[in-house]
């Protein structure tokens, strides 16, 4: 690298090919144009906003926060694919990855990236908030018992939601359901 070339981190942040933001206590402090555009907001419109406006419901925002903390405490980072909401109300699958700047404060200051994966994984059925949560965990390869533990639901309740998802997606097996959730036919 040419030693006379100064790295412009602001330019890199603003031109990154994925949505990026810096947050403190789940409030967006700064985000790039890719993130604003992905969610259908104008540049600067998300600054100072809670991440909650990017979720289909407040309940999903709160439950995701509860799920993130132990994983961030254990690994120092968090990553998943979940259904998010654009400004227009359209729901879409999004790959989210984050890292806390202070490992002792998992939801404190952090850097997050967002990638729209809706082209390979369209939202094709009307799902309840809980079904969206269960669907995201199924896509991660989790079993009903693991999902029950992660969501504080009984395994029977998880199975009821899984059965509902199978009906909505016309899937006869769990593997067929997961294939349809990830955009297979």
C-alpha positions in Angstrom: 0.0 0.0 0.0 1.2 3.5 -0.8 2.3 5.1 2.5 1.2 8.5 1.2 -2.4 7.4 0.8 -4.6 8.1 3.8 -7.4 5.7 4.5 -10.7 7.5 4.6 -12.8 5.4 6.9 -15.9 7.6 6.5 -15.8 7.1 2.8 -15.4 3.3 3.3 -18.4 3.3 5.7 -20.6 5.3 3.3 -19.7 3.2 0.2 -19.8 -0.3 1.8 -21.7 -2.8 -0.3 -23.9 -3.8 2.7 -25.9 -1.7 5.1 -23.9 -0.7 8.1 -24.6 1.3 11.2 -23.1 2.2 14.6 -25.6 2.0 17.5 -25.7 2.6 21.2 -28.3 0.9 23.3 -30.1 -0.3 20.1 -30.4 3.3 18.8 -28.8 4.1 15.4 -26.1 6.7 15.8 -25.0 6.7 12.2 -25.8 4.6 9.2 -24.7 4.4 5.6 -26.8 5.0 2.5 -27.0 1.2 1.8 -28.8 0.6 5.1 -31.1 3.6 4.7 -31.9 2.6 1.1 -32.5 -1.1 2.0 -35.1 -0.1 4.5 -36.6 2.6 2.3 -35.5 5.6 4.3 -33.7 8.8 3.2 -30.1 9.3 4.2 -30.0 10.6 7.7 -33.6 9.6 8.5 -32.6 6.7 10.7 -30.1 8.6 12.8 -31.3 8.7 16.4 -34.0 6.1 15.7 -34.4 2.9 17.7 -33.8 -0.4 15.8 -37.5 -1.1 16.7 -38.7 0.7 13.5 -36.9 -1.9 11.4 -38.8 -4.8 13.0 -42.3 -6.1 12.0 -43.5 -5.6 15.7 -42.2 -4.2 19.0 -42.5 -7.7 20.5 -40.1 -9.1 17.9 -37.7 -6.3 18.6 -37.8 -7.0 22.3 -37.5 -10.8 22.0 -34.6 -10.5 19.6 -32.8 -8.2 22.1 -33.3 -10.8 24.8 -31.9 -13.5 22.5 -28.9 -11.5 21.4 -27.5 -10.8 24.9 -26.4 -14.3 26.0 -24.9 -15.0 22.5 -23.0 -11.7 22.5 -21.8 -12.4 26.1 -20.5 -15.9 25.0 -19.1 -15.1 21.5 -18.6 -11.3 21.4 -20.7 -11.1 18.2 -24.1 -12.0 16.9 -25.4 -13.1 13.5 -28.7 -14.4 12.2 -31.2 -14.2 9.4 -34.6 -12.7 10.3 -37.6 -11.0 8.8 -37.4 -7.2 9.0 -39.7 -4.4 7.9 -39.1 -1.7 5.3 -40.5 1.9 5.8 -43.3 0.8 3.3 -44.3 -2.0 5.6 -43.0 -4.7 3.3 -41.4 -7.6 5.1 -38.1 -9.1 3.9 -35.4 -11.6 5.0 -32.3 -9.9 6.2 -28.9 -11.2 7.3 -27.8 -9.3 10.4 -24.3 -9.4 12.0 -23.1 -7.3 14.9 -20.3 -6.8 17.4 -20.2 -4.9 20.6 -17.4 -2.4 21.0 -17.3 -3.2 24.7 -17.8 -7.0 25.3 -19.2 -6.2 28.8 -22.1 -4.3 27.2 -23.6 -6.5 24.5 -26.3 -4.0 23.5 -24.3 -0.9 24.2 -22.1 0.6 21.5 -21.8 -1.7 18.5 -21.3 -2.0 14.8 -23.9 -3.8 12.8 -24.2 -4.9 9.1 -27.4 -5.8 7.3 -27.7 -7.6 4.0 -31.0 -8.0 2.1 -31.4 -11.7 1.2 -35.0 -11.4 0.0 -34.1 -12.3 -3.6 -33.0 -15.8 -2.5 -35.5 -16.0 0.3 -38.8 -14.3 -0.4 -41.4 -13.8 2.3 -44.2 -15.8 0.7 -46.8 -16.4 3.4 -48.5 -14.3 6.0 -46.9 -15.2 9.3 -47.5 -14.2 12.9 -44.6 -12.6 14.8 -44.0 -15.9 16.7 -44.0 -17.9 13.4 -41.4 -15.5 11.9 -39.3 -16.0 15.0 -39.6 -19.8 14.8 -39.0 -19.8 11.1 -35.8 -17.9 11.5 -34.6 -20.4 14.1 -35.6 -23.4 12.0 -33.5 -21.9 9.1 -30.5 -21.9 11.5 -31.0 -25.6 11.8 -32.3 -25.6 15.4 -34.5 -28.4 16.7 -37.9 -27.8 18.4 -36.2 -28.4 21.8 -33.5 -25.9 21.1 -36.1 -23.4 19.8 -38.1 -23.9 23.0 -35.1 -23.2 25.1 -34.1 -20.1 23.1 -37.7 -18.7 23.2 -38.9 -19.8 26.6 -41.7 -21.7 25.0 -42.7 -25.3 25.7 -41.5 -27.8 23.0 -45.2 -28.5 22.4 -45.9 -24.8 21.6 -43.0 -24.8 19.2 -44.3 -27.9 17.5 -47.7 -26.2 17.1 -46.1 -23.2 15.4 -44.0 -25.5 13.2 -47.2 -27.4 12.2 -48.8 -24.0 11.3 -45.8 -23.1 9.2 -45.9 -26.5 7.5 -49.6 -25.8 6.6 -48.9 -22.3 5.4 -46.0 -23.4 3.2 -47.6 -26.7 2.1 -44.7 -28.7 3.4 -45.1 -32.3 4.4 -41.8 -32.7 6.2 -39.6 -30.4 8.3 -36.8 -30.5 5.8 -39.3 -29.5 3.0 -40.4 -26.6 5.2 -36.8 -25.4 5.8 -36.2 -25.7 2.0 -39.2 -23.5 1.3 -38.3 -21.0 4.0 -34.9 -20.5 2.4 -36.4 -19.9 -1.0 -36.4 -23.3 -2.5 -39.4 -24.5 -4.5 
